[in-house]
Amino acid sequence: MKSIVVFCGSSEGNSPQYVDQAYQLGCTLAEQKITLVYGGARIGIMGAIAKGVLDVGGRAIGVIPEFLMKKEVFHPNLSQLIITQDMHERKMKMHALSDGILMLPGGYGTLEEFFEMLTWAQLGLHQYPIGILNTNGFYDALLKMMKHMVDEGFVKQLNFEMLLVDDTIDGLLHKMRSYEPIPVPKWITKEQT
């Protein structure tokens, strides 16, 4: 993996662990020469991971839609800042710039972006490793719900197993590097999304 898109919150959350682990992930990505692709903000979990990358001299690319430039307080010191017209173009650009997908704690936007990428994998539009860094058990309830979807016949076990989950940075990055994609036929093209 040369670059990873990280979806995460523009808020810090209620536990300092969220910010600390995001910062450490940023440092680790930089040390391992993996480019960070993310939402472009200098606040919240987004700001923490970018700070970690930049503090170690790594490469951080922010992708932000024009209407969020002020709301999410864009990071002025990134390696590159790409401004898009809308959210859909933002996700397409993030996807094009990365070869791995990772989610940290966040809110609705984080989930929306992550699940679109996960859906694209299910539809055979990419075969990137897809990871969840489950800081402080943040995603335990979501993972339980996703397993319930499998049990109730709405998600195939094979698609559930595409998810790589760990509560440690090294453990998750190892799983992502070792990932062997499952063969999934393409249902549609990206242009049809």
C-alpha positions as CSV (number, residue, x, y, z in Angstrom):
1,M,0.0,0.0,0.0
2,K,1.4,3.3,-1.0
3,S,-1.6,5.4,0.1
4,I,-4.6,5.0,2.5
5,V,-7.7,7.0,2.6
6,V,-8.8,7.5,6.2
7,F,-12.3,8.4,7.1
8,C,-12.7,10.0,10.5
9,G,-14.4,12.7,12.5
10,S,-14.0,16.4,12.4
11,S,-14.7,16.3,16.2
12,E,-12.4,14.9,18.8
13,G,-15.0,12.8,20.6
14,N,-15.2,12.4,24.4
15,S,-12.1,10.3,25.0
16,P,-8.5,11.4,24.5
17,Q,-7.7,7.9,23.2
18,Y,-9.4,8.8,19.9
19,V,-7.1,11.8,19.2
20,D,-4.0,10.0,20.6
21,Q,-4.5,6.9,18.4
22,A,-5.3,9.0,15.3
23,Y,-2.0,10.9,15.9
24,Q,-0.1,7.7,16.3
25,L,-1.6,6.3,13.2
26,G,-0.5,9.4,11.3
27,C,3.1,9.0,12.6
28,T,3.1,5.3,11.7
29,L,1.9,6.0,8.1
30,A,4.6,8.6,7.7
31,E,7.3,6.2,9.1
32,Q,6.1,3.5,6.7
33,K,6.1,5.9,3.7
34,I,2.3,5.5,3.3
35,T,0.6,8.7,2.0
36,L,-2.5,9.8,3.9
37,V,-5.5,10.8,1.9
38,Y,-8.2,12.3,4.1
39,G,-10.9,15.0,4.4
40,G,-8.5,18.0,4.6
41,A,-9.5,19.4,8.0
42,R,-7.1,20.6,10.7
43,I,-9.6,20.0,13.5
44,G,-10.9,16.8,15.3
45,I,-9.6,13.4,14.6
46,M,-8.9,14.5,11.0
47,G,-6.5,17.2,12.3
48,A,-4.8,14.7,14.7
49,I,-3.9,12.2,12.0
50,A,-2.7,14.9,9.6
51,K,-0.5,16.3,12.4
52,G,1.0,12.9,13.1
53,V,1.9,12.5,9.4
54,L,3.3,16.0,9.0
55,D,5.3,15.9,12.3
56,V,7.2,12.8,11.0
57,G,7.7,14.4,7.6
58,G,5.2,12.2,5.7
59,R,2.8,13.1,2.9
60,A,-0.8,14.2,3.6
61,I,-3.3,14.9,0.9
62,G,-6.6,16.6,1.9
63,V,-9.7,16.4,-0.3
64,I,-12.5,18.8,0.7
65,P,-15.5,20.1,-1.1
66,E,-15.7,23.8,-1.5
67,F,-18.7,24.3,0.7
68,L,-16.9,22.6,3.7
69,M,-13.7,24.8,3.4
70,K,-14.8,27.0,6.3
71,K,-17.0,24.6,8.3
72,E,-14.3,21.9,8.6
73,V,-11.4,24.5,8.8
74,F,-9.1,23.2,6.1
75,H,-5.5,22.4,7.0
76,P,-3.2,25.0,5.6
77,N,0.1,23.0,5.8
78,L,-0.8,19.8,3.8
79,S,1.4,18.3,1.1
80,Q,-1.6,18.9,-1.2
81,L,-5.1,20.2,-0.8
82,I,-7.7,19.3,-3.5
83,I,-10.9,21.2,-3.5
84,T,-13.9,19.5,-5.1
85,Q,-17.3,20.7,-6.2
86,D,-19.3,18.3,-4.0
87,M,-19.2,15.2,-1.7
88,H,-19.5,12.7,-4.5
89,E,-16.6,14.1,-6.4
90,R,-14.7,14.2,-3.1
91,K,-15.2,10.4,-2.6
92,M,-14.3,9.6,-6.2
93,K,-11.1,11.6,-5.8
94,M,-10.2,10.0,-2.5
95,H,-10.8,6.6,-4.0
96,A,-8.6,7.4,-7.0
97,L,-5.7,8.6,-4.8
98,S,-5.6,5.5,-2.5
99,D,-5.1,1.8,-2.5
100,G,-6.4,1.1,1.0
101,I,-9.4,2.3,3.1
102,L,-9.4,2.8,6.8
103,M,-12.0,4.1,9.3
104,L,-11.3,5.8,12.6
105,P,-14.0,7.0,15.0
106,G,-16.4,9.6,13.6
107,G,-20.0,10.5,13.0
108,Y,-22.6,10.2,10.2
109,G,-20.2,11.6,7.5
110,T,-17.5,9.1,8.4
111,L,-19.9,6.2,8.2
112,E,-21.4,7.4,5.0
113,E,-18.1,7.7,3.3
114,F,-16.8,4.4,4.6
115,F,-19.9,2.5,3.7
116,E,-19.9,3.8,0.2
117,M,-16.4,2.4,-0.3
118,L,-17.4,-0.8,1.3
119,T,-20.4,-1.1,-1.0
120,W,-18.2,-0.4,-4.0
121,A,-16.0,-3.4,-2.9
122,Q,-19.1,-5.6,-2.5
123,L,-20.1,-4.6,-6.1
124,G,-16.7,-5.4,-7.4
125,L,-15.6,-1.9,-8.2
126,H,-12.4,-2.2,-6.2
127,Q,-10.4,-4.8,-4.3
128,Y,-8.6,-2.5,-1.8
129,P,-8.2,-3.7,1.8
130,I,-10.8,-2.1,4.0
131,G,-9.9,-1.6,7.7
132,I,-11.5,-0.4,10.9
133,L,-9.3,0.8,13.7
134,N,-11.6,0.0,16.6
135,T,-10.2,2.5,19.1
136,N,-11.5,1.9,22.6
137,G,-14.1,-0.5,21.2
138,F,-15.8,2.4,19.4
139,Y,-17.2,0.3,16.6
140,D,-18.2,-2.8,18.7
141,A,-21.9,-2.0,18.4
142,L,-21.7,-1.3,14.6
143,L,-19.8,-4.6,14.0
144,K,-22.5,-6.4,16.0
145,M,-25.2,-4.8,13.8
146,M,-23.3,-5.8,10.7
147,K,-23.0,-9.4,11.9
148,H,-26.8,-9.2,12.6
149,M,-27.3,-8.2,8.9
150,V,-25.4,-11.4,7.9
151,D,-27.4,-13.5,10.3
152,E,-30.7,-12.1,8.9
153,G,-29.6,-12.7,5.3
154,F,-29.1,-9.1,4.2
155,V,-25.3,-9.3,3.9
156,K,-23.3,-12.3,2.7
157,Q,-20.7,-13.7,5.1
158,L,-18.1,-13.3,2.3
159,N,-18.8,-9.6,2.1
160,F,-18.7,-9.2,5.9
161,E,-15.3,-10.9,5.9
162,M,-13.9,-8.2,3.6
163,L,-13.7,-6.0,6.7
164,L,-10.4,-6.1,8.5
165,V,-10.8,-5.0,12.2
166,D,-8.2,-4.5,14.9
167,D,-7.8,-2.2,17.9
168,T,-4.0,-1.8,17.3
169,I,-2.4,0.2,14.5
170,D,0.3,-2.4,13.8
171,G,-2.2,-5.2,13.8
172,L,-4.6,-3.5,11.4
173,L,-1.8,-2.4,9.0
174,H,-0.5,-5.9,9.0
175,K,-3.9,-7.3,8.1
176,M,-4.3,-4.7,5.4
177,R,-0.9,-5.5,3.8
178,S,-1.7,-9.3,4.0
179,Y,-5.2,-8.9,2.5
180,E,-6.1,-11.2,-0.4
181,P,-9.2,-9.9,-2.1
182,I,-12.1,-12.2,-2.7
183,P,-13.2,-12.7,-6.3
184,V,-16.3,-10.5,-6.8
185,P,-17.8,-10.0,-10.2
186,K,-18.5,-6.3,-11.1
187,W,-22.2,-5.5,-10.9
188,I,-21.8,-2.0,-12.2
189,T,-19.1,0.5,-13.2
190,K,-18.0,3.5,-11.2
191,E,-19.6,5.8,-13.7
192,Q,-23.0,4.2,-12.9
193,T,-22.7,5.0,-9.2
